[in-house]
Structures are given as C-alpha cells and as structure tokens.
Amino acid sequence: MQFQFLSAGKIVFGIDSIKEMGTLARQYGTNFLVISGSRTLRKSVVLDSICEKLTENKVKYYIHEIAAREPQLEDVDTVVQLALEHQCDGIISIGGGSAIDIGKAVSGLVTNGGRIIDYLEGVGTGKTIQKDTLPFIAVPTTAGTGSEVTKNAVICSSKEGFKKSIRSEKLIPDVALIDPRLSVSLPPKQTAYSGLDALTQLIEGYVTKKANPITDALAVYGLKKASRSLERAYKDGEDIKAREDMALASLMSGLVLANAGLGAVHGIAASLGANCGIGHGLACAVLLPSVIEYNSKKLPDKYAHIGCLIAGAYTMKEQQAVQYLLNWLNDLYITLNIPRRLSDLGVTKEKIEVIAQGSKGSSMSGNPVDMTEEDVKAILNELL
C-alpha cells in the first residue's frame, strides 16, 4: 500500500480562535487583501474584529467583497488585478467555499501570471502552478466544503457551461483558521446545504477507490459528528456544540477530499451547477441517495459500515445496513426540507444529455463503481 497525506500548513481550530488572526497574519506578511464572502459578513462584527486584530499587529489590509454566487472566471481575474495593484504580500479569505476558492486561485495567479482559464483542468491551456503562491489564510464561515484544507479551487463559467478545478499542492492554504462561532449566524437553509455537502464528501471519500487508512479514520470521525449534529445545527443555529461538530465534520471532509478524492455525486453535481445553476450542496444532496443505491448493488460493504455507524449497531447484515443508511437520509431530508426531485429544481429532460456529458471530471474517476454516461443519464432521468 502506498499513499501520501496533504494538509494545510497549519490548522487552528477552536471557538473564538478568530482572535488569533492578527498574530497569524503577521507571520506571513504585512499587506493583505481580505476577500469577504458577503455584504452581510462585512456588516457583522466578525469582519470588524479581524480588521482590528490586523491593525493591532501593524498589518495593512484591503477588503474586497465578492458576489454571492459560485466563483466565475471573471471574479478571479478581477481580484488578481486588485492584489497586484495593491502590491499585497498575502491573501485572507473569510466566507464560504466560494470566497476560499477565489482566494486560493488568486494566491497562485499573482505569482505565476496568466488568467484563471489557462490553469483549469480540461478547458485550459495546460498551464500549471510552478512558483510558490502568496501566503494564504482561509477562514470558513460555513461548515461544508472543507476548502480550507484542499489543494483545488473550483471555478465556473456560466456562459460556457462548465465547472472546473485549478489544482496544485501549492494552493493548499498556509493557515486554516476554523472558528465554529463564525457559523452561528448561518441561516437554516445554508446550514442544511453546506452540511449535506460535508456529509456527501465524507461518504464519498470513505468509499472512493483512492481511500487510505488515514482518510478512512477521518471519514468515520467526521460522519459521527455530522450524523449527530447536522439536524441540531439546522434547528438551533446557536447550538455551539452542534456548530463545533459540523465545523469538525467539514474539516475532516476537506482532508478526506484532498487525499482520497470523491465520486459520482460530485462529478454529476459539478455539471448540474454549471448547466442548471443549482447550488453545490443542494445538488449533492439530491444525487446522494441514488448514487448510493447504484454503487451499493456492487460494493455494499463500506456503505453498510456507514449505516451501522449511524445506527450505532454493528450486527446488521450488509443490505439491511445499506437500507438503514438510505432510510436515515430520507428522514433527514424531510427534516431539512430538501427537495428530492431534479424537476423541483428546474431541471428538464432536455437538459439530461448536456448534464451527463459534463459529468466527466476527476471526481468521477474515484467512484468505487465504474459509471458510464448512459448510467449517469439513467440516474438523472430517475430523479426527474
């Protein structure tokens, strides 16, 4: 057995750990571009607190608010120019996966040059990150993507209908600063969608062809946290213990993703996002049960273990445990008010062909069972 394990240069986790931002940033630079995930965040005391800590440590900063959407090509290229104009020697992203992914891409392009399209897998010119990136500090305010510890940034083009990654070990953040208190104000719907993204990453990362003993252990730990606390965080956003559990689950999911990859859910979800404008967490949630059913017919063992883990009972037979997992997801979706049909999200039969054709990214290669384009179409048609 051979494997490697990658992580952020430093992980700082804990309630109120945001107070360490100033001293952390000062270790990497004195002039930062702060990428803020939303106007709401800027109006909150969180961003004010970060800026105060930077000032106390004699760190200059420039704030840039990004649009509330999945990151587009033009978003990245615009922020790269801002970082160059202000001669920034570091990047801080605070927000959801979009803010962090833009920050990663910007940290790489400032030092390596070119446009983001040049670097994207499958659509670019094959350019790769060769030079060291700007120091990058990732501060998630949601618990879902795990992007604070991964080596890729997902960038979209709504005009051209794709959602692709720029990928390099050099893009892994220098610091992942995770303060569970930052997610307390996240609305229930976003709590559900981001949490289901983390749950999907943990499940897919556990069953993927590229799983290893370390990622398996992290996935099991994260699944325990998510399965007991996602519903609680949804019902009571101020349940700090539930928020802490979900922050840990998201972190574990990112570490698993970075080292074991994912599967068909994420492969298809990327195409749904690019071609139909469906948010990533929601797309993953709708697809997950169908992909579990498809994969578990041929490889039920790891799905059965997940079912046993969630049930807290390890004497069930394989198919019984897989069915328990599916039933548990169904009940969870009812509680979280998650749509079950793609047609409820505006997907039409005419879109199936283009969605299936776009479901060929790196995630699909990690699916534990080989899946053809016709298989993808069948799953999508069943979900209409």
C-alpha positions in Angstrom: 0.0 0.0 0.0 1.3 3.4 -0.9 -0.3 6.9 -0.2 0.6 10.4 0.7 -1.2 12.8 3.0 -1.6 16.5 2.5 -3.0 19.2 4.7 -2.8 22.9 5.3 0.5 24.2 6.7 -1.2 25.0 10.0 -4.7 24.2 11.3 -6.0 26.5 14.0 -9.3 25.2 15.4 -11.5 26.4 18.3 -14.2 28.6 19.5 -13.0 32.3 19.4 -9.8 31.3 17.6 -10.5 34.2 15.2 -8.9 36.4 17.9 -5.5 34.9 16.7 -5.8 36.4 13.2 -3.6 39.3 13.7 -0.6 37.4 15.1 -1.0 34.7 12.5 -1.2 37.1 9.6 1.9 39.0 10.8 3.9 35.8 10.5 3.3 35.8 6.7 3.1 39.4 5.6 2.3 43.0 6.3 -0.1 43.9 3.4 -3.1 41.6 2.9 -6.0 41.5 0.5 -9.1 40.4 2.5 -11.7 38.6 0.4 -15.0 38.8 2.1 -17.8 36.3 1.3 -20.8 38.6 1.6 -22.1 42.1 2.4 -23.7 40.5 5.5 -20.3 39.5 6.7 -18.9 43.0 6.2 -21.8 44.4 8.3 -21.1 41.9 11.1 -18.7 42.3 14.0 -16.7 39.4 12.7 -15.0 41.3 9.9 -14.5 44.3 12.1 -12.8 42.1 14.7 -10.5 40.7 12.0 -9.6 44.1 10.8 -9.0 45.3 14.3 -6.6 42.4 15.0 -4.7 43.1 11.8 -4.3 46.8 12.7 -3.1 45.9 16.2 -0.4 43.8 14.6 0.6 46.6 12.1 -0.8 44.6 9.1 -2.3 46.7 6.3 -5.4 45.3 4.5 -7.7 46.0 1.6 -11.2 44.5 1.7 -12.9 43.1 -1.4 -16.4 41.8 -1.3 -17.3 39.0 -3.8 -20.7 38.4 -5.3 -23.0 35.8 -3.7 -22.5 33.1 -6.3 -20.2 30.3 -7.3 -16.9 31.8 -8.4 -16.7 32.8 -12.0 -13.7 33.2 -14.3 -14.1 37.0 -14.3 -14.3 37.1 -10.5 -10.8 35.5 -10.1 -9.2 37.6 -12.8 -10.6 40.8 -11.3 -9.3 40.0 -7.8 -5.9 39.1 -9.1 -5.6 42.6 -10.6 -6.6 44.1 -7.2 -4.0 42.1 -5.4 -1.3 43.3 -7.9 -2.4 46.9 -7.8 -2.2 47.0 -4.0 1.1 45.0 -4.0 -0.4 42.6 -1.5 2.0 40.1 0.1 -0.7 37.8 1.3 -4.4 36.8 0.9 -7.1 36.2 3.6 -10.4 34.7 2.6 -13.3 34.7 5.0 -16.6 33.2 3.9 -17.9 30.0 2.3 -16.3 27.8 -0.3 -16.5 30.4 -3.0 -14.5 33.0 -1.1 -11.9 30.5 -0.2 -11.6 29.1 -3.7 -11.2 32.5 -5.1 -8.5 33.3 -2.5 -6.6 30.1 -3.5 -6.7 30.8 -7.2 -5.7 34.5 -6.6 -2.7 33.5 -4.4 -1.5 31.3 -7.2 -2.1 33.6 -10.2 -0.4 36.6 -8.6 2.9 34.9 -8.5 2.5 32.6 -11.6 0.8 35.0 -14.0 -1.8 34.4 -16.7 -5.6 34.1 -16.5 -7.5 31.6 -14.5 -8.8 29.9 -17.7 -5.2 28.9 -18.5 -5.0 26.7 -15.5 -8.4 24.9 -15.4 -8.4 21.2 -15.9 -10.0 20.1 -19.2 -10.6 23.5 -20.6 -7.4 25.5 -20.1 -4.1 25.6 -21.9 -2.4 23.2 -19.6 -0.6 25.8 -17.5 0.3 24.7 -14.0 1.3 26.4 -10.8 5.1 26.3 -10.7 6.1 29.2 -8.4 5.3 29.4 -4.7 2.0 31.2 -4.2 1.3 34.2 -2.0 0.7 33.3 1.7 -2.9 32.4 2.1 -5.1 32.2 5.2 -8.5 30.5 4.9 -11.3 31.3 7.4 -14.5 29.4 6.7 -17.8 30.8 7.9 -19.8 27.7 6.7 -19.4 24.1 7.6 -19.5 22.2 4.4 -16.8 22.5 1.6 -13.7 21.8 3.6 -11.9 24.0 1.1 -9.7 25.4 3.9 -7.5 22.3 3.6 -7.8 21.2 0.0 -5.5 21.7 -3.0 -8.0 22.7 -5.6 -10.2 25.7 -6.3 -13.5 25.1 -8.3 -14.2 27.9 -10.8 -17.3 28.2 -13.1 -18.3 29.7 -16.3 -22.0 30.2 -16.6 -21.6 31.4 -20.1 -19.7 28.3 -21.3 -21.4 25.9 -19.0 -18.5 24.4 -17.1 -17.3 24.0 -13.6 -13.6 23.0 -13.4 -10.7 23.0 -10.9 -7.3 24.6 -10.8 -5.3 22.1 -8.8 -1.9 22.1 -7.1 -0.4 21.2 -3.8 1.0 24.8 -3.7 -2.6 26.0 -3.4 -3.2 24.4 0.0 -3.7 27.2 2.4 -0.8 28.1 4.7 -3.3 28.5 7.6 -6.8 27.1 8.0 -8.4 29.1 10.8 -11.6 27.5 11.9 -13.8 29.1 14.5 -17.1 27.3 14.9 -18.7 30.5 16.3 -18.5 32.1 12.8 -21.2 29.8 11.5 -23.7 30.6 14.2 -25.5 33.2 12.1 -25.7 30.9 9.0 -29.4 30.6 8.1 -31.0 27.1 8.4 -31.2 26.6 4.6 -27.5 27.3 4.1 -26.7 25.2 7.2 -28.5 22.3 5.6 -27.0 22.7 2.2 -23.4 23.2 3.4 -23.8 20.4 6.0 -25.0 18.0 3.4 -22.0 18.8 1.2 -19.7 17.8 4.1 -21.8 14.7 4.7 -21.5 13.7 1.0 -17.8 14.4 0.9 -17.3 12.1 4.0 -19.4 9.3 2.4 -17.8 9.6 -1.0 -14.3 9.9 0.4 -14.8 6.8 2.5 -15.9 4.6 -0.4 -13.7 6.0 -3.2 -11.2 3.9 -5.0 -8.4 6.2 -3.6 -9.2 5.9 0.1 -6.4 5.0 2.5 -6.2 4.2 6.3 -5.8 7.8 7.3 -8.7 9.1 5.2 -10.9 6.2 6.4 -10.3 7.2 10.0 -11.0 10.8 9.4 -14.2 10.0 7.4 -15.5 7.8 10.2 -14.8 10.5 12.8 -16.5 13.2 10.6 -19.5 11.0 9.9 -20.1 10.5 13.6 -20.0 14.3 14.2 -22.2 15.1 11.2 -24.8 12.4 11.7 -25.4 13.6 15.3 -25.3 17.3 14.8 -26.5 18.4 11.4 -30.1 18.3 12.4 -29.4 20.1 15.6 -27.5 22.9 13.9 -30.3 23.3 11.5 -33.0 23.5 14.2 -30.9 25.8 16.5 -28.2 27.8 14.9 -26.9 28.9 18.3 -26.2 25.4 19.5 -22.5 25.9 19.7 -21.7 22.3 20.3 -23.6 21.3 17.1 -21.8 24.0 15.2 -18.4 22.8 16.6 -19.3 19.2 15.5 -20.2 20.4 12.0 -17.0 22.5 11.7 -15.0 19.4 12.6 -17.1 17.3 10.1 -16.4 19.8 7.4 -12.7 20.0 8.2 -12.5 16.2 8.1 -14.3 16.1 4.8 -11.8 18.5 3.3 -8.9 16.4 4.5 -10.5 13.3 3.1 -11.3 15.0 -0.2 -7.7 16.3 -0.6 -6.2 12.9 -0.1 -8.7 10.4 -1.3 -10.9 12.3 -3.9 -14.6 11.9 -4.3 -17.1 10.1 -6.5 -20.0 10.3 -8.9 -22.2 12.6 -6.7 -19.6 15.4 -7.0 -18.9 14.5 -10.6 -22.6 15.0 -11.6 -23.2 17.8 -9.2 -20.5 19.9 -10.8 -22.3 19.6 -14.2 -25.7 20.4 -12.6 -24.2 23.5 -11.1 -22.6 24.7 -14.3 -25.5 23.9 -16.6 -28.6 24.4 -14.4 -27.3 26.9 -11.7 -28.1 24.5 -8.9 -26.1 25.2 -5.7 -23.5 22.7 -5.0 -24.6 21.4 -1.6 -28.2 21.0 -2.8 -27.1 19.2 -6.0 -25.1 16.8 -3.9 -28.0 16.2 -1.5 -30.4 15.3 -4.3 -28.0 13.0 -6.0 -26.5 11.2 -3.0 -29.2 8.5 -2.3 -29.4 7.5 -6.0 -25.7 7.1 -6.3 -25.5 5.1 -3.0 -28.2 2.8 -4.4 -26.3 2.4 -7.7 -22.9 1.8 -6.1 -24.0 -0.4 -3.2 -25.5 -3.0 -5.5 -22.0 -4.0 -6.5 -19.9 -2.8 -3.5 -22.1 -2.7 -0.4 -19.5 -3.2 2.4 -18.4 0.3 3.1 -21.9 1.7 2.7 -23.1 -0.9 5.1 -20.4 0.2 7.6 -21.7 3.8 7.4 -25.2 2.5 8.0 -24.0 0.6 11.1 -22.0 3.6 12.3 -25.0 5.9 12.1 -27.3 3.3 13.7 -24.9 2.6 16.4 -25.4 -1.1 15.8 -22.9 -3.4 14.1 -24.8 -6.7 13.8 -26.9 -5.8 10.8 -26.5 -7.6 7.6 -25.0 -5.7 4.7 -28.2 -4.9 2.7 -30.0 -4.1 6.0 -27.4 -1.6 6.9 -27.3 0.0 3.5 -31.1 0.3 3.7 -30.8 1.9 7.1 -28.4 4.5 5.7 -30.9 5.3 2.9 -33.8 5.5 5.3 -31.9 7.7 7.6 -31.1 10.1 4.7 -34.7 10.1 3.7 -35.8 11.1 7.2 -33.0 13.7 7.4 -34.1 15.3 4.1 -37.7 15.6 5.3 -36.5 17.4 8.5 -34.2 19.7 6.5 -36.8 20.3 3.8 -34.6 19.1 1.0 -36.2 18.7 -2.5 -36.0 15.1 -3.8 -36.6 15.6 -7.5 -34.5 17.4 -10.0 -37.6 18.7 -11.7 -38.3 20.6 -8.5 -35.1 22.5 -9.1 -36.0 23.4 -12.7 -34.1 20.6 -14.5 -35.9 19.4 -17.6 -35.5 16.2 -19.7 -33.9 18.2 -22.5 -31.0 19.1 -20.1 -30.1 15.4 -19.3 -27.8 15.0 -22.3 -25.7 18.0 -21.6 -25.5 17.3 -17.8 -24.4 13.8 -18.4 -21.7 14.9 -20.9 -20.4 17.4 -18.4 -20.1 14.8 -15.6 -16.6 13.6 -16.5 -14.3 15.4 -14.1 -11.7 14.0 -11.8 -14.3 13.1 -9.1 -16.0 10.6 -11.4 -12.7 8.6 -11.7 -12.8 8.0 -8.0 -16.2 6.5 -7.9 -16.0 2.9 -6.4 -18.0 1.5 -9.3 -17.3 2.5 -13.0 -20.2 4.6 -14.3 -20.8 5.2 -18.0 -22.5 8.2 -19.5 -25.6 6.1 -20.0 -25.6 5.2 -16.3 -25.5 8.9 -15.4 -28.4 9.6 -17.7 -30.4 6.8 -16.1 -29.8 8.2 -12.6 -30.8 11.7 -13.8 -33.9 10.5 -15.5 -35.0 8.6 -12.4 -34.6 11.8 -10.4 -36.7 14.0 -12.7 
